[in-house]
Amino acid sequence: MEEFNIIGSSVLSRAVYDEKLRILTITFKNGKSYSYYNLPQEIWQAFKEADSKGRFFISNIKGKYIEG
């Protein structure tokens, strides 16, 4: 499991990725958390490397993976 605090985002606060289960959990600044299932390792890597985590999240994760 890998996790980090998201610095510099006006919306996102924290990200946790479970590589075995392929689940990404995002915590928002408002305190709510959502999990995204069956998220490939490559998307996690790209998310971590993105200059804007919020823009990457909206373009590449939100609405593209099962949310719970």
N, C-alpha and C positions, 0 to 999 in steps of 0.2 A: 504494500500500500504506500502511496506517495501523496503528500499533501503540501500545500503552501498557502500563505496569505497573499491575497492579490492587492498589490500596492498601486495606487494611482487610478483606480477605477471608481467612477461615481456610483456604480450600481453593484458590482460584484465584490465580495469580501474574502471568500475562501474557496479553494478547490481541493477535493480529495478524489484520487483515482485508485480503484482496486483492479490491478491488472489481471488477476486470476478470474474475477467475476465480470470484468469489463464494464464496471459501473463508475460513472463520474458523478460526484455529488458536488453541487455548487451551492454555496451559501451567499445570499444577497445581503446588502447593507441593512435591509429592513428586518433581518434575522430569519427570514424564511429560507428553507433549503429544499432543493429539488434534485432528484437522482435521474440520470440518463443512462439507460441500459443498452448493452451490446455496443458500446462505444469502442472503436478500434484504438489500439496503442498509437497508431500514426496520428490520429486526430488529437489525442492527448498530448503527444510530443509537439505538434503544431500549435496547439493552444498555449502550451507553456512558453513557446518561442515567439508568440505573436506580440507585436508592439502594443496593440490594443486588445486586451482580453475580452472586453465587452463587445467590440465589433466582431471579433472572431466567433464568440459565443452565438451572437445573433445570426451570423452568416453561415456557420458550419455545424452548429449543435442544436440550437432551439428549433423544434419542429421537425427535426430530421431523425431523432432517436426517441425511443419510447420513454416517456417521462412519467415519473412516479414520485 
